[in-house]
């Protein structure tokens, strides 16, 4: 719909309200309803949104180390803009109109700490170089027959999975919970988030969905809205969905793999594909892949942003631990999938379902094009087990080490800007501090009686 058509549609909408949301540093949607009158007054200008969304963590606890905002600034309203191109109708909420917004600074420029604005910047840089990026993300997640109240009452223990046992790609289990399963597919399509596939994954109550590819910014919008949309649809069925990277040490983790291809400026030629090459992989794709491998250790928190992320990145759990690539190999960090001009792509397998899609996709594109710009040479492909067959190093093993590496990296600052890197690393340091002072169940079970 054109801008004028959107405004007229909302002006006449019987619900007389609009839902809007922005994304915080963790990729969590923070939003509110506004009246039609308020929407009409801000549709083509700025509006205020409390900047505390960049001054607290995922549990709404205020950072004590942030510079962007805090008690020192009084948590004022930040300037935000609605992106009318993100217009959607929420089908599970009486088709209420919905928009995403971006943050700007006091001069009307993109806010350096805003994840969506960072991806915009990286996308624009790619387009200025004559490239068009098409991306998509796939998610695995657990579903429990619980409510927010019951999981609190149970202290997050002994929760009831939607279905028992391990049954990946099960036709039976999709029939068992067909109303919920079918609504995920149909309502997401109506919400302008088309899915290429949806199936059960191995693990009790685990589903996996692959979102249809699109322009990179639209792909990240779809990914962020998919996660929240799944949770909202699940609520209506008495189900809780979680996108934690690792729910149990005894079960596989949940991936959030990003698929990507780079095309020429007109979107006609897939620059990853080379018909004459024996492996069908172009020199461009090899440099792009080399760039991601080179940058990975310095920007890992953008793929793995939580304490829990690193519980997934362990050997033999369908998640990578080494700086490796290969053709169609699920044990490596980067899985090349050469086939045809239409479908040749790279799958970055490092990120879990807990990632912020804006940051993960910005990291993929920026680091890949860094490799192209520098003409980096791609290392030899892994021929077997990526957990054992490697020679170029491993990924940092926890959020503390990964953040320390990013914080001191000139490369990260070159790719994303010093202001973003500073704020993002401050928030990851905070996350580690909160974890470090917590007494866990593991400690109680291990030490309570024995020590």
C-alpha positions as CSV (number, residue, x, y, z in Angstrom):
1,X,0.0,0.0,0.0
2,X,1.1,3.5,-0.7
3,X,1.6,6.0,2.2
4,X,-1.6,7.8,1.5
5,X,-3.5,4.6,1.3
6,X,-2.1,3.4,4.7
7,X,-3.0,6.7,6.4
8,X,-6.5,6.6,5.0
9,X,-6.9,2.9,6.0
10,X,-6.0,3.7,9.6
11,X,-8.1,6.8,9.7
12,X,-11.2,4.6,9.0
13,X,-10.1,1.6,11.0
14,X,-12.9,0.6,13.5
15,X,-10.5,-0.2,16.3
16,X,-9.3,3.4,16.4
17,X,-5.9,2.5,17.6
18,X,-2.4,1.6,16.2
19,X,0.2,-0.7,17.7
20,X,3.8,0.3,17.3
21,X,7.1,-1.2,18.5
22,X,10.9,-0.6,18.6
23,X,13.6,-3.1,19.2
24,X,16.0,-2.9,22.1
25,X,19.7,-4.1,22.1
26,X,18.6,-7.7,22.9
27,X,16.2,-7.8,20.0
28,X,13.1,-7.6,22.2
29,X,10.2,-5.7,20.9
30,X,9.1,-2.8,23.2
31,X,5.9,-1.1,22.2
32,X,2.6,0.4,22.9
33,X,-0.8,1.3,21.5
34,X,-1.6,4.9,20.3
35,X,-4.8,6.4,19.2
36,X,-5.5,7.1,15.5
37,X,-5.3,10.8,16.3
38,X,-1.8,10.4,17.8
39,X,-0.7,8.2,14.8
40,X,-1.9,10.8,12.3
41,X,0.2,13.5,14.1
42,X,3.4,11.5,14.1
43,X,3.1,9.4,10.9
44,X,5.4,11.7,9.0
45,X,7.4,13.2,11.8
46,X,9.1,12.1,15.0
47,X,7.6,11.0,18.3
48,X,9.0,10.4,21.8
49,X,9.8,7.0,23.2
50,X,11.4,6.6,26.6
51,X,15.1,5.9,26.1
52,X,15.1,3.5,29.0
53,X,14.8,0.7,26.4
54,X,18.5,1.2,25.9
55,X,19.2,1.8,29.6
56,X,18.0,-1.5,31.0
57,X,18.5,-5.2,30.4
58,X,16.1,-7.9,29.2
59,X,14.6,-8.1,32.8
60,X,14.1,-4.3,33.0
61,X,17.0,-3.8,35.5
62,X,18.8,-0.5,34.9
63,X,22.4,-0.7,33.7
64,X,24.9,1.0,36.0
65,X,27.6,1.3,33.4
66,X,25.8,2.7,30.3
67,X,26.6,6.1,28.8
68,X,23.7,6.3,26.3
69,X,21.2,6.9,29.1
70,X,20.8,6.3,32.8
71,X,20.2,8.0,36.1
72,X,22.7,10.6,35.1
73,X,20.5,11.7,32.2
74,X,17.1,11.1,33.8
75,X,15.9,8.7,31.2
76,X,14.4,11.2,28.8
77,X,12.3,10.5,25.7
78,X,14.4,9.7,22.7
79,X,13.4,10.7,19.2
80,X,11.8,7.9,17.1
81,X,10.3,7.6,13.6
82,X,7.7,5.2,12.3
83,X,8.8,3.3,9.2
84,X,5.5,3.2,7.2
85,X,6.9,0.6,4.9
86,X,6.6,-1.9,7.8
87,X,2.8,-1.6,7.9
88,X,1.1,-4.8,8.9
89,X,-2.2,-6.0,10.3
90,X,-2.0,-8.3,13.2
91,X,-4.4,-11.2,12.3
92,X,-4.6,-12.7,15.8
93,X,-5.5,-9.2,17.2
94,X,-8.5,-8.2,15.0
95,X,-6.2,-6.9,12.3
96,X,-5.0,-4.0,14.4
97,X,-2.6,-1.8,12.3
98,X,1.1,-2.3,13.3
99,X,4.4,-0.4,12.6
100,X,8.0,-0.7,13.5
101,X,10.1,2.4,14.4
102,X,13.7,3.5,14.4
103,X,15.6,5.8,16.8
104,X,17.3,9.0,15.8
105,X,19.7,11.3,17.7
106,X,19.1,14.9,18.6
107,X,20.2,16.0,15.2
108,X,17.8,13.7,13.4
109,X,20.5,11.3,12.4
110,X,20.4,7.5,12.9
111,X,21.0,6.6,16.6
112,X,24.3,4.7,16.8
113,X,22.9,2.3,19.4
114,X,19.7,1.4,17.6
115,X,20.0,-2.2,16.1
116,X,17.6,-1.5,13.2
117,X,19.5,1.7,12.3
118,X,22.8,-0.3,12.4
119,X,21.4,-2.8,9.9
120,X,20.1,0.1,7.7
121,X,23.6,1.6,7.6
122,X,25.3,-1.7,6.7
123,X,22.7,-2.3,4.0
124,X,23.2,1.2,2.5
125,X,26.9,0.7,2.5
126,X,26.4,-2.5,0.5
127,X,24.1,-0.8,-2.0
128,X,26.6,2.0,-2.5
129,X,29.1,-0.6,-3.5
130,X,26.6,-2.0,-6.0
131,X,25.4,-5.0,-4.0
132,X,21.9,-6.2,-3.1
133,X,21.6,-8.5,-0.1
134,X,18.9,-11.1,0.2
135,X,18.7,-12.8,3.6
136,X,16.4,-15.1,5.6
137,X,16.5,-16.7,9.0
138,X,15.3,-20.0,10.3
139,X,14.4,-20.7,14.0
140,X,14.1,-23.7,16.3
141,X,12.2,-23.2,19.5
142,X,10.6,-25.2,22.4
143,X,6.9,-25.1,23.2
144,X,5.5,-25.9,26.7
145,X,2.0,-26.4,27.9
146,X,2.5,-23.6,30.4
147,X,1.6,-20.0,31.2
148,X,3.8,-17.2,32.5
149,X,2.2,-17.8,35.9
150,X,2.7,-21.6,36.0
151,X,6.4,-21.4,35.0
152,X,6.9,-18.9,37.8
153,X,5.0,-21.1,40.3
154,X,7.2,-24.1,39.2
155,X,10.4,-22.0,39.4
156,X,11.0,-22.9,35.8
157,X,11.4,-26.6,36.7
158,X,9.5,-29.7,35.5
159,X,7.6,-27.8,32.8
160,X,5.4,-29.8,30.5
161,X,6.6,-30.0,26.9
162,X,3.9,-29.7,24.2
163,X,4.8,-33.2,23.1
164,X,7.0,-35.8,24.7
165,X,10.2,-37.4,23.4
166,X,12.4,-36.9,20.4
167,X,10.5,-36.9,17.1
168,X,11.9,-34.7,14.4
169,X,10.1,-34.2,11.1
170,X,7.1,-35.9,12.6
171,X,3.9,-36.0,10.6
172,X,2.1,-37.6,13.6
173,X,3.0,-34.8,16.1
174,X,2.0,-32.0,13.7
175,X,-1.4,-33.7,13.5
176,X,-1.6,-34.0,17.3
177,X,-1.3,-30.2,17.8
178,X,-2.6,-29.3,14.4
179,X,-4.7,-26.2,15.4
180,X,-1.7,-24.5,16.9
181,X,0.7,-25.8,14.2
182,X,-1.6,-24.7,11.3
183,X,-2.3,-21.3,12.8
184,X,1.5,-20.6,13.0
185,X,1.7,-21.1,9.2
186,X,-1.4,-19.3,8.2
187,X,-1.4,-16.4,10.6
188,X,2.3,-15.7,9.9
189,X,1.5,-15.5,6.2
190,X,-1.4,-13.1,6.9
191,X,1.1,-11.0,9.0
192,X,3.4,-10.7,5.9
193,X,5.9,-13.3,7.3
194,X,5.6,-16.1,4.8
195,X,7.2,-19.4,5.8
196,X,9.0,-21.7,3.4
197,X,8.7,-24.6,5.8
198,X,7.5,-25.6,9.3
199,X,8.1,-28.9,11.0
200,X,8.9,-30.6,14.3
201,X,12.5,-30.8,15.2
202,X,14.2,-33.3,17.5
203,X,13.4,-32.6,21.1
204,X,10.2,-32.6,23.2
205,X,7.9,-29.9,21.9
206,X,10.4,-28.4,19.4
207,X,9.4,-26.8,16.2
208,X,11.5,-25.3,13.4
209,X,10.4,-22.7,10.8
210,X,12.2,-21.3,7.8
211,X,11.2,-17.8,6.8
212,X,11.0,-16.9,3.1
213,X,14.0,-14.9,1.9
214,X,13.7,-11.2,1.2
215,X,15.7,-7.9,1.2
216,X,18.0,-7.9,4.3
217,X,16.1,-5.3,6.3
218,X,12.8,-6.9,5.6
219,X,14.3,-10.2,6.5
220,X,15.4,-8.9,9.9
221,X,12.0,-7.3,10.4
222,X,10.3,-10.6,9.6
223,X,12.6,-12.5,12.0
224,X,12.0,-10.2,14.9
225,X,8.3,-10.1,14.4
226,X,8.2,-13.9,13.9
227,X,9.6,-14.6,17.4
228,X,7.2,-12.3,19.1
229,X,4.3,-13.4,16.9
230,X,4.9,-17.1,17.8
231,X,4.8,-16.2,21.5
232,X,1.5,-14.4,21.1
233,X,-0.1,-17.1,19.0
234,X,1.1,-19.7,21.5
235,X,-0.5,-17.7,24.4
236,X,-3.8,-18.1,22.8
237,X,-3.4,-21.9,22.9
238,X,-2.2,-22.1,26.5
239,X,1.3,-22.6,25.3
240,X,4.6,-20.8,26.1
241,X,7.2,-20.7,23.3
242,X,10.9,-20.0,24.2
243,X,13.7,-19.1,21.9
244,X,16.5,-19.7,24.4
245,X,19.6,-21.1,22.7
246,X,19.8,-24.1,25.2
247,X,17.0,-25.3,27.4
248,X,18.8,-28.3,28.8
249,X,22.3,-29.8,28.8
250,X,20.6,-33.1,27.8
251,X,18.8,-31.7,24.7
252,X,20.0,-30.1,21.4
253,X,20.1,-26.3,21.3
254,X,18.0,-24.1,19.2
255,X,19.6,-22.6,16.1
256,X,18.8,-19.3,14.4
257,X,20.8,-19.8,11.3
258,X,21.0,-17.0,8.7
259,X,20.9,-17.8,5.0
260,X,22.3,-15.1,2.6
261,X,23.2,-14.3,-0.9
262,X,24.6,-11.2,-2.5
263,X,23.3,-10.1,-5.9
264,X,24.2,-7.3,-8.4
265,X,22.6,-3.9,-7.9
266,X,19.7,-4.9,-10.3
267,X,19.0,-8.1,-8.5
268,X,19.6,-10.3,-11.6
269,X,22.9,-12.1,-10.9
270,X,23.7,-14.1,-7.8
271,X,27.3,-13.1,-7.2
272,X,27.8,-16.3,-5.1
273,X,27.3,-18.5,-8.1
274,X,29.8,-19.4,-10.8
275,X,28.7,-21.8,-13.5
276,X,32.2,-22.5,-14.8
277,X,33.7,-23.3,-11.4
278,X,34.0,-26.9,-10.5
279,X,32.3,-26.4,-7.2
280,X,30.0,-23.6,-8.6
281,X,31.3,-21.2,-5.9
282,X,32.4,-17.9,-7.2
283,X,35.6,-16.1,-6.2
284,X,33.3,-13.4,-4.7
285,X,31.6,-15.9,-2.4
286,X,34.9,-17.3,-1.4
287,X,36.2,-13.9,-0.3
288,X,32.8,-13.2,1.4
289,X,33.1,-16.4,3.3
290,X,36.7,-15.7,4.2
291,X,35.6,-12.3,5.6
292,X,33.1,-13.9,7.9
293,X,35.6,-16.4,9.2
294,X,38.2,-13.8,9.7
295,X,35.9,-11.5,11.6
296,X,34.0,-14.1,13.6
297,X,36.1,-14.2,16.8
298,X,36.0,-10.4,17.1
299,X,32.2,-9.9,16.6
300,X,30.8,-13.2,18.2
301,X,28.6,-11.4,20.7
302,X,26.5,-10.1,17.8
303,X,25.7,-13.7,17.0
304,X,25.8,-15.2,20.5
305,X,24.7,-12.3,22.8
306,X,23.6,-14.1,26.0
307,X,25.1,-16.3,28.7
308,X,22.9,-19.1,27.4
309,X,24.2,-18.7,23.8
310,X,27.5,-20.4,24.7
311,X,25.8,-23.4,26.3
312,X,24.6,-24.3,22.8
313,X,28.0,-23.8,21.2
314,X,29.5,-27.1,22.3
315,X,30.8,-30.1,20.4
316,X,28.4,-32.7,19.0
317,X,25.2,-30.6,19.6
318,X,24.5,-29.5,16.0
319,X,26.1,-26.1,16.6
320,X,29.7,-25.0,15.5
321,X,32.6,-24.5,17.8
322,X,35.4,-23.9,15.2
323,X,36.4,-21.4,12.5
324,X,35.5,-23.7,9.7
325,X,33.5,-23.8,6.4
326,X,32.5,-26.6,4.0
327,X,29.9,-27.5,1.4
328,X,26.7,-28.8,2.8
329,X,28.2,-29.8,6.2
330,X,26.3,-29.2,9.4
331,X,29.3,-29.4,11.7
332,X,31.0,-26.2,10.5
333,X,30.4,-22.5,11.2
334,X,29.7,-21.6,7.6
335,X,27.8,-24.0,5.3
336,X,28.1,-23.2,1.6
337,X,25.2,-24.3,-0.5
338,X,26.1,-23.9,-4.2
339,X,23.4,-25.1,-6.6
340,X,22.1,-22.6,-9.2
341,X,22.0,-18.9,-9.9
342,X,18.7,-18.7,-8.0
343,X,19.5,-20.8,-4.9
344,X,23.3,-20.6,-4.2
345,X,23.7,-19.2,-0.7
346,X,25.8,-19.2,2.5
347,X,24.3,-20.4,5.8
348,X,25.9,-18.9,8.9
349,X,25.2,-21.5,11.6
350,X,26.8,-19.8,14.6
351,X,23.8,-17.9,15.9
352,X,21.1,-19.4,18.1
353,X,17.4,-18.5,18.3
354,X,18.2,-16.1,21.0
355,X,20.1,-13.7,18.8
356,X,19.0,-10.2,17.8
357,X,18.3,-10.6,14.0
358,X,19.2,-7.0,13.2
359,X,22.7,-7.4,14.8
360,X,23.2,-10.9,13.5
361,X,22.4,-10.0,9.9
362,X,24.4,-6.7,10.1
363,X,27.4,-8.8,11.3
364,X,27.1,-11.3,8.5
365,X,26.9,-8.7,5.8
366,X,29.5,-6.3,7.1
367,X,32.1,-9.1,7.8
368,X,31.4,-10.8,4.5
369,X,31.9,-7.6,2.4
370,X,35.0,-6.9,4.5
371,X,36.4,-10.1,3.0
372,X,35.5,-9.0,-0.5
373,X,36.9,-5.5,0.0
374,X,40.2,-6.9,1.3
375,X,40.3,-9.8,-1.2
376,X,40.7,-12.3,1.6
377,X,41.7,-15.9,0.6
378,X,39.4,-18.6,1.8
379,X,41.0,-21.4,3.8
380,X,40.7,-25.0,2.8
381,X,37.2,-26.5,3.4
382,X,36.6,-29.0,6.2
383,X,36.3,-32.4,4.7
384,X,34.6,-34.2,7.6
385,X,33.9,-33.5,11.3
386,X,34.2,-29.7,11.9
387,X,34.6,-30.3,15.6
388,X,37.8,-32.2,15.0
389,X,39.0,-31.3,11.5
390,X,40.1,-27.7,11.9
391,X,43.3,-25.7,11.9
392,X,42.2,-22.1,12.1
393,X,41.1,-21.9,15.7
394,X,37.9,-22.1,17.8
395,X,35.2,-19.7,18.9
396,X,35.5,-17.9,22.3
397,X,33.9,-20.2,24.8
398,X,31.8,-17.7,26.9
399,X,30.3,-14.3,26.8
400,X,33.0,-12.7,28.9
401,X,35.8,-13.8,26.6
402,X,33.9,-13.0,23.5
403,X,32.9,-9.5,24.7
404,X,36.5,-8.7,25.8
405,X,37.7,-9.6,22.3
406,X,35.1,-7.4,20.6
407,X,35.6,-4.5,23.0
408,X,39.3,-4.1,22.1
409,X,38.9,-4.9,18.4
410,X,39.7,-2.2,16.0
411,X,38.0,-4.4,13.3
412,X,34.7,-4.4,15.1
413,X,34.8,-0.6,15.4
414,X,35.7,-0.3,11.8
415,X,32.7,-2.4,10.8
416,X,30.1,-1.0,13.1
417,X,31.3,2.3,14.6
418,X,32.9,3.0,17.9
419,X,29.8,4.3,19.6
420,X,27.8,1.1,18.8
421,X,30.6,-1.2,19.9
422,X,31.1,0.7,23.1
423,X,27.4,0.6,24.1
424,X,26.9,-3.0,23.0
425,X,29.9,-4.3,24.8
426,X,28.9,-2.4,28.0
427,X,25.5,-4.2,27.9
428,X,27.2,-7.6,27.4
429,X,29.6,-6.9,30.3
430,X,26.6,-6.2,32.4
431,X,25.0,-9.5,31.4
432,X,28.1,-11.4,32.5
433,X,28.1,-9.5,35.9
434,X,24.5,-10.5,36.6
435,X,25.3,-14.1,35.8
436,X,28.5,-14.1,37.8
437,X,26.9,-13.1,41.1
438,X,24.0,-15.6,40.8
439,X,24.0,-18.8,42.8
440,X,22.8,-21.5,40.5
441,X,21.0,-24.9,40.9
442,X,24.2,-26.6,39.7
443,X,26.2,-25.0,42.6
444,X,23.6,-26.0,45.2
445,X,23.5,-29.6,43.9
446,X,27.2,-29.9,43.7
447,X,28.4,-28.2,46.9
448,X,25.5,-27.9,49.4
449,X,26.1,-31.2,51.2
450,X,29.7,-32.1,50.1
451,X,31.6,-28.9,50.9
